[in-house]
Amino acid sequence: MTGFEIPTAILGSAYAEPMEHGWLLPDKPAERRDGRRPSTR
């Protein structure tokens, strides 16, 4: 496993609001964060 991965998958429902998301940035350890991932636009 590289540092650019979440160690365990985040599983959720296709219909429910996401409970958490993975935050991935180069040269930093991966994080699990609460809620929906912010948009990139």
For each residue, the residues with C-beta under 8 A, 3 or more apart:
1: 5 7
2: 5
3: 28 29 30
4: 24 26 30
5: 1 2 24 30
6: 9 10 22 24 30 32
7: 1 30
8:
9: 6
10: 6 20 21 22 32
11:
12: 16 18 19
13: 16
14:
15:
16: 12 13 19
17: 36
18: 12 21 35 36 37
19: 12 16 34 35
20: 10 32 33 34 35
21: 10 18 32 33 35 36 37
22: 6 10 30 31 32 33 37
23: 30 31 32 33 37
24: 4 5 6 30
25: 28
26: 4
27:
28: 3 25
29: 3
30: 3 4 5 6 7 22 23 24
31: 22 23
32: 6 10 20 21 22 23
33: 20 21 22 23 37
34: 19 20
35: 18 19 20 21
36: 17 18 21
37: 18 21 22 23 33
38:
39:
40:
41:
